[in-house]
Amino acid sequence: MLIVDGLSAPFIYPELTPHALDGTNLEKARLENIPEISKKSARVLELRAPQTFTEGGHSVLVTGNPDADSEFISFKDANIFDVLHDEGYLCIAVMEKGDSWSICAEQDAVLRDENNSVKNMKIVLEQNEHSGDYTVPSGLLQLMEEEAGKAPGYVTSKETRERYNGYNRWGIETACTVVEYMEKNRPGQKYLLTVNVGAVDMSGHYRGNYGYIDCIESLDSELLPLYTLCEKNNLAFVLTADHGMAFSADDSKGGHQSEKYSGSDEAQLVPLIIYAQDVESRIIRGEFRQEDFAPTLLGILDIPERPRFAKGEQILLTGHVNIKVTLPEKGTVELRKDGKILETAGNDDRFVFLGLESDKSYTIRAELDSGKSLEAKEKEVFLETDSVISFGEEGTGKEKSEYPSVESKEGISSAGVLGEENSLFGRKSSYLIGYLLIGIINLAGFFIIMKILKKG
């Protein structure tokens, strides 16, 4: 997951044109590698960031919540790293910017620039225990320490351009080193490598729009080795940004956070380019938001879960959907389509069914090994995106479907789930008896009051 700090989609997408705040058309970056990568990837044409600053953008990306901040990330099960740790992933990061305390705390190992500075680059290695049996290899930690020590040598040039480009180069080359190590020494270990390169954002602020596109072009020239490594080793490659960059006029310095800049397309529109084995190469049109990123990333990894407070919607890129079914205790689950059994699984309380057709109805039947009753033994599910379906014990009120509160976008929605007891006539008879008694009591009270009034 490559987060290019401050990379604005209008400056790199051929379909878009960047404008200054005064209406002037601005020069675009002339790219070679990103267009070639895009030909083999899904590219989302409009992804809009709700918070146009570094901490906010990173917080939205990893939580799927448009209002998230650094503290929000630290809440239990609130981010993609929590979900991935539960799935046996290691989370490793190389962060030049966006290294808030909460994002760093979610990593098993992270290299970060303590000074966030091109002039005074100071990379430190931090470790955290998250994954139980899945620990960061000691050899990788040693390698990361070595890469940290090399970092200052990338920014020693007296030329401003070379220092900025060297800052990005260190991030990309270090990412390549991590991928090479993992594929050689831990080929079976699932992991997410998060990389933030920070010089594009800094160039926009300090070098103006021409220095900004120059830095983008330099980064573009460095990307191919990292992408090729991912392609060769069947790894997903995702390129996006935390926010964009806007300029008041041609040949001016840029901004993105202040009110002057934050409402512009140049500050809000960020790229999203995703290469993965099951992802069809295409341009995805429509209006999407940065909070859609978290469920979309988990979707291409075939993980139906999403962060606890996510409000974004999955952009379905794989051509298939997945269901996770949870029970209150060990039991058996049966998945049917058109009356035919697709799969049966048992002796567990969590089940995942992968590679299902989208836009189809499925029936899920569940039984507990203990013989205890469930609120509903069967559920009908119409799946347009991944979903988590939970069965609760009878009388506990814990039965639910995940993601029902998310409103649908055109062509994209969360699963709708109908339990067999959700209609009025499907409710238990005890509810109807209760309603009847309440009605009788109210009616009797009405006649008593009328009698008293007549006597008066």
N, C-alpha and C positions, 0 to 999 in steps of 0.2 A: 504494500500500500504506500504509494509515493504521493506525499502531500507537498505540492510546490507552493510555498508561502507567497500569497499575493498574486497568483497567476490568474489573470482575467481572461475568460473565454473569448470575448470579442477580439482580442489581440492574436489569437491562434486559430480560431475556427474560420474556415473559408466562407461559411454562410453568413457570418456576422461582420459588422463594421464598427470599429471603435470610434467614439466621438469624444471630444473635449467638452467640458461643461458649457463653453461658449458656442457649441455647435460645430466646431471645426472637425473635419475628418482627420483622424490620426493615422500615422504609419503603422502597419501591422508587422509582426515578426515574420521573417522569411525562414521557413522550416523545411527540413528534409526528413528527419526520423519520425517525428510525431505523426505526420500524415501517413507514412508507411505503416506504423504501428496501428493507426486507426483503421486501415484497410482490413486488418485481421481481427478487429475488436468491435464491440458495441460502443457507440458514442452517443451520449445523451446531449441533445442540442441545447436544452435550456434547463439548467439546474441553478436555482436561486438561493443564495445564502441569506438567512434572516438576520444574522449578526455579522457585520462586516469588519471584524477585528480578530486578531490571532487567537486569543483565548476563547472567544465565543464560537468562532468557526470550528476549531478543533473539538470543542465541547459538543456542538451539534452533530458533527460527523460521527463521533464515537458513541453517542447516546440515542440518536434518533429523535431528540426532543428539541424543538426550535428555541426554547427559553433556557437551555442548559448553560451552566457556568462550571467553573473548576470544582466547586464544592459538590455540585450535582453529580459529577462523575464519580465521586467517592461513595455515593450511596450504594447500598447492597444491591447487587445484580442490575445496576443501572447502565452498564456500558458493554460494548462488544467484547472487551477483554474478559469480563466476568463470564459471559456466555462461552467464549472460546476455551477458557480454563476448564469449565465444566465438561467440555468435549475432548479434553486431553491435549489441547494446544499449548505450546510455549508462546509467550508474547515477548518479542525482542524489538528494540527500537533504536534508531539513530536519529536524534532530534537536534537540529541546529536552532530551531525556534519551535513554538508550540509546546515546549516542555514544562507545562504547568505541573505543580507538585502532585496533583491527583492523577494525571496521565502517567507520569513517571512511576508513581506508586503502583500502578496496575501492571507494569512490565516485570518480567522475570529478570531481564537485564536490559539496561538502557545506557547508551552513550549520549551525553547531552553537552551543549556548549553552555557552561556556567555563566559566561559573560554575554551571550547572544551578540557577539561582536566580530566583525570582519577584521578589525584592527588588532584586537586583543583576544584571539580565539583560545579558549581554555576548555578542552574536552575532558569530562570526568565520567567514570564508569560507576553505575549504581546497580545494586542487586536487590531483589525482593523475593520472598518465598511465597509461591502461589499454588503450584501445580502438584504438590504431593510427590507421587512417584516420578513425575516428569520434571527433571531438574536440568538446568542449563549445563551443558558439558564444560568441564574445566578447561579443555582445549579451546573452546570458543571464547571463554572469559579471558584467557591469556591473549588470544588473537585480538579481541576487542581492546584490551589494554594497549597492545602494540599500535593499533590504529589510532587510538587516542593520542599516543605519543608523537605520531607522525603529523598530526593535524596542523600545528603551527607552521610547518614547512610549506603548506599549501598557500599561505597568505603572506609570504615574505616579500613579494615583488613591490617595487616602488610605484608600479603602474596601477592605478585604481582599478582599471578594467580587469587586469590579471588577478588582483586580490579577490574581487567579487566572484570571478569565474572559478578561481581556485577553491573558494569556500564551498560552492556547490559541488565541485569535482570531488572534494574529500567525502562528502555525503554519499555520492553515487558509487565511488570506488569502494568505500567501506561497506556499503550494502552488498556489492558484488562479492566481497570477501566473505561476508557472513553467509550468503547463499551458497557459495562454493564449499565452505566448510560443512554446512548442514547436509548438503547433498552427498558429500563424500563420506562423512563420518556418522551422520544420523539420518540415513535416507528414509527410514520409516516414521520419523517423528514429524507430527503435524505442527506447524508453527505459523504465526503471523509476524512478518517483519514490517514495522511501520517506519517510514523514512520521511523526515522533513528536511527540505533544503531551503535555506533562508535568504539567499542573496537576491532573488528576483524581487522580493518585497522591499529589501533595503535599496536596491537600485531605483525602484520607483520613487521612493522617498527622497533619495539624495542625489540621484544622477539624472532625473528627469525622464521624459517619455522615450527619448532616444537611447539613453543608457539602460532603460527598462527593457526595450525590445532587444537590445544587444545582449543583455544577460539571458533573456529567454532563448535567443538563438544559440548562445554558447551552451546552455544547458541541453538544448535539443541535440547538439553534436555529441554530448556525453552519454545520452540515454541508451543507445543501441546495445552496448554490452550487457546492461542489466536486464533489458527486455529479452535479449537472446538467451540469457541464462534461464529466465523463467520459462520461455518457450521450450527450450531443450529439456528441462527437467519437469515439464508438465505442472508448472506453478502458475497460479493466477497472477496477473500483473494489472494493477489498478492505479491510474493517475488521476488525481483531483487536486483541489486547492481549498484552503480555509476561507478565503475571500478574494476579491479582485483588486483592481487598482484604477483610480480615476485621476484625470488631469484637468486643471482649469482651462488650459489653453495649450496650443502647440508649443513645444520647447519650454515646458514648465515642470516643476516638481509635483509629484503626485501625493494622493492621500486616499483613504477609504473609510475611516472611522467617524470623522466629524460629520455634522449634519450637512455641511457643504457638499460632501462627496457621497455619503452613505446611501442616498436614494437613487444613485445612477446605476444603469445597467452594467457599466464598466466595473463598479465596486461590488455588485451583487452577483453577477453571472460568473460561475466557475465551471471549468471543464470536468467532465467525468468520462473517462475512457477505460473500458474493462476488457481485458483479454483473458480468456479461460477456455478450457477444453470444450465445455458444453455450451459456451456462449456464441450465438450466431453473430457474425459480423454484419452490422447495419447501423444506420443513423436512426436514433429514437427521437421522434418529434413529440411535442406536447409540453405542458408546463409541469415541471417537477421542482421539488424543493430539497435543500440540503439534508433535511431530516429523513428523506427517503433513502439516504446512502446506507445507513446502518442495516436496516432489514434487507436491502439489496445485496450488500456484501455477504451477509450471512446466507442469503439465498443461493448465491453462486458457490458457496462452500457446502451446500446441501444440509444446512442447519436450520430447522424450522423455528427454533426459538428466536426471540428478539429481546433487546434490553427492556428491563422492567417498565420504564416510563416512556418508551418510544411512542411517538405519535406519527412518525412517517410511515409510508406505505412501500412495500416491496415493488420495485420495478422488475417484472418477470423477464429474465434474460435467457434462461436455460431451456425453455420449451417444455419443461416439466415442473410439477409441483411435488411437495413433500408434506406428510402429516406426521406429527408427533402426538401420541395418545398417552395420557397419564391416568393411572388408577390410584385409589387411596392405599392399596396394598397389592400384593401379588395376585395375578389373575391371568385371564386369557382374553385376547382380542382377535376379532375376526373382521376382515375388510372385504366388503362386497361391492360389486359394480354391475348394474343391470341384472341383479339377482344371482350373479355368479360369484363364488368365493375366489378372491384374488390371492389372499394370504391369511394364514392363521399363525399366531405366535402366543406363547404362554410362559408361565413361571417367572414373571417379572411384573414391575409396576410402571415401567416406561417402555414404549415401543415407538419405533420410527419406521415409516413406510416411505420409501424413496422412489423417484422416477415415475410418478403417476401423471396421467394425462390431465392437462388443465381444462377448465370450463366443462367439467363433468361432475355428475352427482355420485356420491359414494355413501354406502351404509356401513356404519361401524357398530358392531355388537361387542359387548364386554360382560364378563362374569368374573367374580372374585373366587379364588381357590377356597377361601374359608366358608363360602356359602352365604355370606352376608349380602343383603340387598343393596342395589345401587339406586340412585334417584331415577335414572333412566338406563335401561339395558341396551337401548339402541338409539343411534343418532343418524340423521340424514345430513350430509355435508355437501354443499356445492362449492367446489374449489376453483378459484381463479388465481390465488397465490398460496404460499405455504401457510400452514396453520397448526396450532396446538389445540387439541381437544381434550378436555379434562372431564372425567367421570367422578362424581362424588358419592359417598355413602348415603343411603336413604336417611332423611331426617337431619342431615348435617348442614344442608344449605350451601355446600361447597362446590356443587356442580357448576361448571362454567365452560365457556369456550374462550380461548385467548383471542384478542384483537377485534372483538365485535364492535367496539366503540369508534373505530376509525372510519371516517366517512370515505366513500368510494370516489376515486377519480375516474374520468372517462377511460374505460378499458382496463382499469386497475382497481381491485377492491379486495378487502379481506374476506375470509370465508364467512358465510352465514350458516349458523347451526340451528336446527330445529329439534329440540328434544321431544319425546313422545308425550310429555305432560305439559307442554307449554301453551296449549290452547285452553279455553275456558272449560270445555267439556272433557278435557284430559286431566283436569286437576283431581286430586283425591276427593272422595265423597265427604270427608271431614270438613273440607273448606265449604262445600255447598250447605252442609248441615248448619255450620256456623252462620253463614249468610242468612239462612232461613230463620234461625232463632233471633238474630238481630232484627229482622223484619217484623216478626211477631211481637217482640217487645216494643218496638217503635209504634206499631199499630195500636197495641193495647194502651200505651201511654196517651196516644192521640184521643181515643174514646173517653178515657178518664178525665182528661182536661176539658173536653166538650161537655161532659156531664156536670162538672163543677161550674163551668160558665153558665149553663142553663139554670142551675140552682141559684146562682147569684142574680 
